[in-house]
Amino acid sequence: MTAWPSNQPPERRVSAEQRQVWRERFGESDRAAGIEVTDDFERFNQIDDMFTRAFWDDSVRSKHTDGFFASYRMKAAPRRGEGFSLKDFALRNAAWAVSDMVSERAGAEGKREGFQSAIELTTQVADEQLDIEDPPAFSREIKEIAKMFGADLVGICEHDERWLYSARVDTRDFSEHENKLPDAITHVIVLGHSMDRELVDTYPSALAGVSTGLEYSHEAAIVIQLASYIRNLGYEAIPSMNDTGLVIPLAVKAGLGEYGRNQMVITPEYGPRLRFSKIFTSLPLIHDRPNDKGIKSYCNICTKCADQCPPKALPFGPPEDAPKNRSTIRGVKKWSADCEKCFSYWAKLKSDCAICMRVCPFNRDYVSWTDRLWRSLATSRFRKLALQWDRRFPNGKRQKPGDWWARLAGNFRSQ
């Protein structure tokens, strides 16, 4: 038994009757997605998110965590040599600029849009509603429009309130506030945004953080544009990034990938090298089916991410339903990181780490036939052969940030 208190106030805890309703409604799709929900399931409270705890929880907050957040303002960015130079921090922080503009605009109201609060649109839901006679065809069309706006992957799942945060956070005083969506919401459109592999290969470094900031800025624009289009058609659409609810189970249920030992959704196209956003909508869509792509089966025999995690925050054994600390959702049997160890390492770096993303054997471009052959083996009954292949010819070796800058200069000179 765990010693810390439940992350839910008594009035928000899930009743046995509600759990039974969810089992009957979502049991089949849970099994298809490889999601195992137990009898002590509770919706996650956003106030227990590790990044949020770093502001109010004295057991987490430190001079290092304060320094981590301060480093996203140049006057507080440290200088520690290659990968953490003035240029590295300047480029990383610039990559976040569009996302920052969105997240900061309602700060006076305690809303950090895209992170602790849903993005609010000026586009109103149109009075005239498009008559959608063929939902399957329209679902395909909306995916193509999402890709036109810039999404790399798109999937659709049914709205599942289990993954909504039980409360959102007011960033003025870190108090809890109601987190409720319109009753009309029926589906979630999940968008995947691929990260630049050359930048990812320089993790850990401030330069590598450019790959994260770029995609947060890209996805902010994409979800706003797609949600505005849907609202112009007369349907509800709530654009969302890290706010409102957990995106990982939604991405898995939308058929985009499988949950891996490294705590990420691993996709056949990009491996774990994605950020995800989502749009909650009332559009009458056809949701995608999750399926076993063989990725989780490979993670069952591979511990490369855990082996190379500097703070040893990743699990080595099979999935469990015992939470590591209050930043772990309760009642889901899965691989769970020790988020406190993980974020403490980020804080000391003054940038995100993501070594687990870089070294993941699925972190490949799949342009070469050898990468495609490796994937075919890894997702088949020959996965042990793929494991030996990666051990003999390891994927995801760290690249020097200086080499990235040199290639940039070389590209400029060659033009």
NORBEL-V967264 format. One line per field, one symbol per residue. ss: DSSP state (H for helix, E for strand, L for the rest). A space follows every 50 residues. Layout:
ss: ???
This chain:
ss: LLLLLLLLLHHHLLLHHHHHHHHHHHHHHHHHHLLEELLLLLLLLHHHLH HHHHHHLLLLLLHHHHHHHHLLLHHHLLLLLLLLLHHHHHHHHHHLHHHH HHHHLLHHHLLLELLLELLLLLLLLLLLLLLLLLHHHHHHHHHHHHHHHL LLEEEEEELLHHHELLLEEELLLLEEELLLLLLLLLEEEEEEEELLHHHH LLLLLLLLHHHHHHHHHHHHHHHHHHHHHHHHLLLLEEEELLLLELHHHH HHHLLLLEELLLLLEEELLLELLEEEEEEEELLLLLLLLLLLLLHHHHHH HLLHHHHLLLLLLLLLLLLELLLLLLLLLLLEEELLLLHHHHHHHHHHHL LLLLHHHHHLLLLLLLLLHHHHHHHHHHLLLLHHHHHHHHHHLLLLLLLL HHHHHHHHHHHHHHL
